[in-house]
Amino acid sequence: MVGGSMLQGRPGGTGTIVEVRDAEGLRALVPDWEALAADAAEPNPFYEHWMLLPALRAFGEGESFRCLVAWQDGTLAALLPMRLERRFHGMPLPVLRSWAHRNMLHCMPLVRAKFASKVATALLHSRLAQVLEFDWVPNDGAFFGALVEAVLAGGTPWMVTDAYMRPALVRGRDPRDKFNSNTRNNLRRSEARLRAHGEITPVRLRPGDALQPWTEEFMRLEASGWKGRAGTAIGCREDDRQFFAEVFAEAHRRGRLAITGLDLGGRPLARHVMIDAGEGSFSMKLAYDEAHAAASPGMLAEVDNVRQFMEGDGPRWIDSNTARESQGYGRVWKDARTVQRIAVGIRPAGALAVTLLPLMRLAKHWMRALGARRPRGTQGKSGDAERAPQSGRNDARQPA
């Protein structure tokens, strides 16, 4: 392993890992990076150069940014954007963790399938930090399989520190076939309510279409609803506006931007923005006109998005790119994929921390359970005095 900001030539040898600490160093890799993304075992558009570099500009790379670049005999074998953190699950240990921003929940490294095993082995021998922690990696891919084989072969401590299932859409498995009669009846009633206000028209961005009207319509639609009130709509933050303007334009130029939706009486009713990558696609943004919320326009639009996906050519699957608490897609999409956070201890203190982490979590669980069972009178001399601060903390957690 060697470190530095700029790449000086092509490293030779087997499993050579270079640590790149800024966007300037990454820009020198773009031609090789493009070839790596096209040949990656598993797609991840968020880590392709045309999405990662704008993200670093918009959201800031910071001093903690570290990008691990693996070379195999002069060929770019893998690229793993990471950030250096000083604590590992509360313990004062340096950990390299997947780099992400608030608009992505998919951190699969770009890895060539034929080099996956060598890359995984090189990472375990790199001693870059006490712990490596990979966020939200699917459990059925080449990288996960290679990593598990490497840690088992080397006796390296590792564990899945978190996991959840999120909705996915898979070609050939139409979720509409699984709708029950109640769902079908609700969809018919919702459509009838909307038709009272005008004609419902499916729409889709085409390769030759001008992008600006579509993006402006989407931003107005999103800002008019709860996301605008909560300050999470694209138009509410300059960094989001900068990032999405650049990414949408480049994705459209590459023929990889998909926008579907419904119009009502010639006006935008709902829109769904996705980014294609390899054999798959990733959901980016959703918006619908909340003036018609009683008629479930978001669900109707998603059912039509499913129709367009199943009837057209294109990706084999769509990843919802959603957090575990998100419930929207699950009403329509019936497939799912499991993503997980994986921690590997690659130096002595890190190996011990990963080994002890399940026991520490169990101890915390027992302590919480014991505290919950204690009689209220034993928690302090004055019940009112003890409860008042707790009430204040609860209030502080409520959304503004």
Residue pairs with C-beta under 8 A, 6 or more apart in sequence:
1 16
1 17
1 18
1 19
1 122
1 126
1 127
1 128
2 11
2 16
2 17
2 18
2 19
3 18
3 19
3 21
4 18
4 19
4 20
4 21
4 25
5 20
5 21
5 22
5 24
5 25
6 24
6 25
6 28
7 18
7 20
7 25
7 28
7 29
7 69
10 71
10 74
11 18
11 71
11 74
12 71
12 73
12 74
13 71
13 73
14 72
14 73
14 118
14 122
15 70
15 72
15 77
15 118
15 119
15 121
15 122
15 125
16 70
16 71
16 72
16 122
17 68
17 69
17 70
17 71
17 122
17 123
17 126
17 128
18 68
18 69
18 70
18 71
19 66
19 67
19 68
19 69
19 128
20 26
20 29
20 66
20 67
20 68
20 69
21 65
21 66
21 67
22 61
22 65
23 53
23 56
23 57
23 61
25 67
26 33
26 49
26 52
26 53
26 56
26 67
27 49
27 53
29 49
29 69
29 76
29 79
30 49
32 75
32 76
33 48
33 49
33 76
33 79
33 110
34 48
34 49
35 76
36 76
36 77
36 78
36 79
36 110
36 112
37 43
37 47
37 48
37 49
37 110
39 112
39 113
40 110
40 111
40 112
40 113
40 278
41 111
41 112
41 113
41 116
41 141
41 142
41 143
42 108
42 111
42 138
42 141
42 142
42 143
42 278
43 108
43 277
43 278
43 279
43 280
44 106
44 107
44 108
44 109
44 110
44 277
45 51
45 251
45 256
45 275
45 276
45 277
45 282
46 52
46 55
46 100
46 104
46 106
46 107
46 282
47 79
47 81
47 107
47 108
47 109
47 110
48 110
48 277
50 247
50 250
50 251
50 254
51 247
51 250
51 275
52 81
54 242
54 243
54 246
54 247
54 250
55 101
55 243
56 65
57 242
57 243
58 101
58 239
58 240
58 242
58 243
58 246
59 101
59 102
59 239
59 243
62 83
64 83
64 84
64 85
65 81
65 82
65 83
65 84
65 99
66 82
66 83
66 84
66 96
66 128
67 79
67 80
67 81
67 82
67 99
68 78
68 79
68 80
68 82
68 96
68 123
68 126
68 128
69 76
69 78
69 79
69 80
70 76
70 77
70 78
70 79
70 80
70 111
70 115
70 119
70 122
70 123
71 77
72 112
72 115
72 118
72 119
75 112
75 115
77 111
77 112
77 115
77 118
77 119
78 109
78 110
78 111
78 112
78 115
78 116
78 119
79 109
79 110
80 98
80 109
80 110
80 123
81 98
81 99
81 109
82 96
82 97
82 98
82 99
82 132
83 96
83 97
83 98
83 99
84 94
84 95
84 96
84 129
85 94
85 95
85 96
85 97
86 92
86 93
86 94
87 93
87 95
88 94
88 95
88 130
88 131
88 133
88 343
88 350
88 353
89 161
89 353
89 357
89 360
90 360
91 353
93 130
93 131
93 349
93 350
93 353
94 129
94 130
94 131
95 129
95 130
95 131
95 132
95 133
95 343
95 350
96 128
96 129
96 131
96 132
96 133
97 132
97 133
97 134
97 135
98 107
98 133
98 134
98 135
98 136
99 107
100 107
100 135
100 136
101 243
103 240
103 243
103 284
104 321
105 136
105 166
105 321
105 322
105 323
105 339
106 136
106 282
106 319
106 321
106 339
107 134
107 135
107 136
107 137
108 136
108 137
108 138
108 141
108 143
109 134
109 137
109 143
111 119
111 142
111 143
111 146
113 142
116 142
116 143
116 145
116 146
117 146
117 149
117 150
119 146
120 143
120 146
120 147
120 149
120 150
121 150
121 154
123 132
123 147
123 150
123 344
123 346
124 150
124 151
124 154
124 156
124 344
124 346
125 346
126 346
127 346
127 347
128 346
129 346
129 347
129 350
130 345
130 346
130 347
130 349
130 350
130 353
131 343
131 344
131 345
131 346
131 347
131 350
131 353
131 354
132 343
132 344
132 346
133 161
133 341
133 342
133 343
133 344
134 147
134 341
134 342
135 341
136 339
136 340
136 341
137 143
137 144
137 339
137 340
137 341
137 342
138 144
138 337
138 338
138 339
139 163
139 338
139 339
139 340
140 337
140 338
144 342
147 158
147 342
147 344
148 158
150 156
151 157
151 158
151 344
156 344
156 345
156 346
156 351
157 344
157 345
157 351
157 352
157 354
157 355
158 342
158 343
158 344
158 345
158 354
159 342
159 343
159 354
159 357
159 358
160 340
160 341
160 342
161 341
161 342
161 343
161 357
162 340
162 341
163 338
163 339
163 340
163 341
164 324
164 338
164 339
164 340
165 336
165 337
165 338
165 339
166 319
166 320
166 321
166 322
166 323
166 324
166 326
166 329
166 336
166 337
166 339
167 320
167 322
167 329
167 330
167 333
167 335
167 336
168 317
168 318
168 319
168 320
168 333
168 335
168 336
168 337
169 175
169 306
169 309
169 317
169 318
169 320
169 333
169 335
170 316
170 317
170 335
171 309
171 310
171 315
171 316
171 317
173 334
173 335
174 306
174 310
175 306
175 332
175 333
175 334
175 335
176 303
176 306
176 307
178 334
179 187
186 296
187 296
187 299
187 300
187 303
190 295
190 296
190 297
190 299
190 300
191 200
191 295
191 300
193 292
193 294
193 295
194 200
194 264
194 269
194 292
194 295
194 297
194 300
197 264
197 265
197 292
198 264
198 265
198 266
198 267
199 264
199 265
199 266
200 262
200 263
200 264
200 269
200 300
201 262
201 263
201 264
201 266
202 260
202 261
202 262
202 304
202 307
202 308
203 260
203 261
203 262
203 263
204 258
204 259
204 260
204 261
204 308
205 211
205 214
205 252
205 257
205 258
205 259
205 260
207 255
211 248
211 249
211 252
211 257
214 259
214 271
215 244
215 245
215 248
217 268
217 271
218 234
218 259
218 268
218 271
218 273
218 285
218 287
219 233
219 234
219 235
220 268
221 268
221 270
221 271
221 287
221 288
221 289
222 228
222 233
222 234
222 235
222 285
222 287
223 233
223 234
223 235
223 236
224 289
224 290
225 233
225 287
225 288
225 289
225 290
226 290
227 233
227 236
227 287
228 235
228 236
230 399
231 237
234 240
234 241
234 244
234 285
235 241
244 285
247 275
248 257
248 273
251 257
251 275
251 276
255 276
256 275
256 276
256 277
257 273
257 274
257 275
257 276
258 273
258 274
258 275
258 276
258 281
258 314
259 271
259 272
259 273
259 274
260 271
260 272
260 274
260 301
260 304
260 305
260 308
261 268
261 269
261 270
261 271
261 272
261 301
261 305
262 269
262 270
262 297
262 300
262 301
262 304
263 269
264 289
264 292
264 297
267 289
268 289
269 288
269 289
269 292
269 297
269 301
270 286
270 287
270 288
270 289
270 297
270 298
270 300
270 301
271 285
271 286
271 287
271 288
271 301
272 283
272 285
272 286
272 301
272 302
272 305
273 283
273 284
273 285
273 286
274 281
274 282
274 283
274 284
274 318
275 281
275 282
275 284
276 314
276 315
278 315
279 315
279 316
279 317
280 315
280 316
280 317
280 318
280 319
281 314
281 315
281 317
281 318
281 319
282 318
282 319
282 321
283 318
283 319
283 320
283 321
283 322
283 329
284 321
286 298
286 328
288 297
288 298
288 301
289 297
298 328
299 331
299 332
302 328
302 329
302 331
302 332
302 333
303 332
306 332
306 333
309 315
309 318
317 335
319 337
320 326
320 329
320 333
322 328
322 329
343 354
343 357
344 354
345 351
345 352
345 353
345 354
345 355
376 383
377 383
379 386
380 386
